[in-house]
Amino acid sequence: MQAIRKRYFPALAEYIRSGSEASLYEATEIGKLLHGIHPEDIIAIHEESMQMLVANVDSDEALRLYSRSFIFLIELMVAFRFRVQPEQTSEQRFSEMRDMLLSSHRSFRMVKNKYENVLQHMDSGIAIFDGDGMLSFINVQMAKLLDIPRKTLIGCNLIDILSHSRLSRSTKRIILRLYKEVFLRRSRYLEFLDANGRYLLVTVTYGDQLDGDYLFSVKDVTEYKQIEQSAYQNDKLAMLGKIAAAIAHEIRNPLTSIRGFIQLLKPHLTQLGKEEYSRIILTEIDRANDIIYEFLNSSKPSAPMKEQVPINSLLKEVILLSESEALMKGYQIQFETYDEEMAVSIDVKQVKQVILNILRNAMEAIGELEGERSGRIDIITRRDGKEAEITIRDNGKGMDQLTKSKLFDPFFTTKASGTGLGLSVSYRIVRNHGGKIRVSSNTGEGTEFNIYLPLAE
């Protein structure tokens, strides 16, 4: 049996690869040698060989290989049966060949159904269009992405899908862009951002690889994008810290020298009645040093000096600091909690800075409404597993996608007098506490920040 296996596998592989008559002749020769072997053993050898051949190919290619392999198996089985039972009549041989063909067809259907079932339950959306542009296959995940029942899509062409009553306008725009990229530019990989803020990666396999069919695979890569952006953000903040340290060192040294010489000249300036000049110079040098110190601390926050505090008490203190300014401008700040007992281990000063930064930005966003509606800021706390979630939501002007994508970048600001450091520092502080910060916003609909901090153990 081992000798048969060693001969069977390379012969089958050669036929599947080339489809040559010589490899089919080899199937006939192997069939003549199979005296005394049960047909089920032959099927077992075939299945074992096929499992090795399809181990590293995708599902569509596996179906094609299985389909071709059955021709090899039938050729071998015919030779096996005719040599073992030469006394059969032509009618018996025909009947047996028919049974074998029916059996191979059932096997093919079973394999096909198996792989279709795999495709149906993949986490990627799969759609196959034939050469005439008709949708011949769509899996459950793709139908979910389109938000249309599968049974209403099979047999539709692109025009039918675009005119479907349940297809959203944002999805139509994505499909039209996909059509341009695929059929005009022959792009293979495309990335889209849908109306729900999900990043979708589309992979296209063209007809020349699938006997005229077009295979579209769509995967939600939002989590991968968030990880990538987080790593990129950390790299930028680390670089900012290095630049800030270098600048601070280079400026502080000459300022120290200037301060020393001014103090030496102070008695002479006093004699000339210009003592006020020395005082002003020293005051301005000290102010420059303070600015450098603040910039250095902002770009590279120190390690948090943690203490255990009730998160709701901290937020009430921060609200008191901001409430007077909000009342003067006619804004409302509402506080709500779903868990009074939550405690977190944090650096109180640093986390206060984060909350104040976000509240200040919220009030500025409301101010840009210019009286369109009364300004409101909601602050909500709740327990989210092992984390305390702080939500700060405003009804201001909101942000577009481009602004949102650069929000935590150092020096990025939409304000005329802003430094662009506030939110990048807030991001670093929250990360240094083992937490995370997220933002959701749409133009004209306000903005929501969600801060997650680990609960105290």
C-alpha positions, 0 to 999 in steps of 0.5 A, a space after each residue: 500500500 505504501 508503494 501505491 501511495 508513493 506513486 499515486 501522489 506525484 501522478 495526481 499532482 502532475 495531472 492537476 498541475 498540467 492536465 496532460 494525457 501522459 499523467 492520465 495514462 499513469 492513472 490507468 497504469 496505477 489502476 492495473 496494479 491495484 489487485 486485491 485492494 478495496 475501492 474504499 482504500 483507493 478513495 482514502 489514498 486519493 483523499 489523503 493526497 488531495 488534503 496535502 495538495 490543497 493544504 496551502 491554497 485558498 478555497 476557490 482554488 481548492 474547489 478547482 483542484 478537487 474538480 480536476 482530481 475526480 477525472 484522474 480518480 475515475 480513469 484509475 477506477 475504470 482501469 482497476 475495475 476492468 482489470 479485476 472483473 474482465 468477465 463483465 458485459 458491456 452493459 455491466 461496465 456502462 452501469 458501473 461507470 455511470 454509478 462511479 460518475 454519480 458517486 464522484 458528482 456527489 463527492 464533488 457536491 459534498 466538497 463544494 458545499 463544505 467550502 461554501 459553508 466555510 466562505 459563508 462563515 468567514 469574518 470577511 465579506 465575500 462577493 463573486 461576480 461572473 464575467 457578465 457582471 452578475 452576482 453569483 455568490 455573496 456570503 453572510 458577512 457581505 450582506 451584513 455590510 451592505 445591510 441587504 438580505 442575501 436572497 434579494 442580491 443573488 443574480 443582480 448586476 451592479 445597476 440593480 444593486 445600486 438602485 436597491 431601495 435598502 442601500 444607503 447613500 454612503 454605501 452607494 458612494 463606496 460602491 461607485 468609487 470601488 467600480 472606478 478603481 477596479 474597472 478603470 485603474 485595475 486596483 487590487 487593494 483599496 481602503 474605505 471609511 464607511 459612515 459608521 467610522 469603520 475602516 474597510 479593506 477591499 481586496 479584488 481578484 480579477 477574472 484572469 485568475 478566476 476563469 472570468 469571475 471577479 472576487 471581492 473580499 471586504 474586511 473590517 480593519 478598524 482595530 488594526 488601524 487603531 493599533 497602527 495610529 496608536 503606535 504612530 502617535 506614540 512615535 510622534 510624541 516621543 520625537 516631540 519630547 526629544 526635540 523639546 529637551 534639545 531646544 530647552 537645553 540650547 535656549 536655557 544656557 544663553 539665558 543663564 549667561 545673560 541673567 548673570 551679566 545683567 545682575 553684574 551690571 545692576 549696580 551700574 544701571 542703578 547709578 545711572 537711574 536705570 534700575 527699572 531696566 535691569 528689573 524688567 530684563 530679569 523678569 522677562 528672562 525668568 518668564 522665558 525660563 518658565 515658558 521653556 519649563 512648561 513646554 518641556 513638561 507639556 511635550 514629555 509629561 513626567 511619570 504620574 505620582 499616583 494616589 487613590 481618589 474617587 473619580 466623581 469627586 475629582 470631576 466635581 472639582 474640575 466642573 467648579 473650576 470651569 462653571 463660572 466661565 460657562 455661566 458667563 457665556 450662557 453654557 450649561 454643564 451637566 454631571 451624571 454618574 451611574 456609579 458613585 463608588 468608583 475610585 481610580 489610582 491617578 496623578 490628580 494634577 495630570 488628570 485634572 489637566 486632561 479634563 480641563 483641556 477637553 472642557 476648554 475645547 468643548 466651550 470653544 467649539 460651542 462658542 463657534 456656533 454663534 448662537 445657533 443653539 444653547 450650549 451644553 456640555 454633558 459629563 457622565 461617568 460609569 463603570 466599564 468592566 475594570 475601567 472607569 469611563 468618563 464621557 465629555 459630550 458637547 453640542 458644538 460644531 463638531 469635526 470633519 474626518 480629517 480634523 478628527 484623524 489629526 486631533 492628537 498630533 503635536 502642534 495640530 490646531 484649528 485655533 488662531 492662537 493655539 499651540 496644538 499641544 493640549 490634546 497631544 499631552 492629554 493623550 500621553 497622560 492618559 496612556 501613561 496611566 494605562 488608559 485610553 482616550 477615544 473621540 467621536 464627532 460629526 460636523 454640526 453634531 457635536 463631539 464626544 470624548 471617552 476617557 478610560 482609566 483603570 479602577 483602583 484595585 
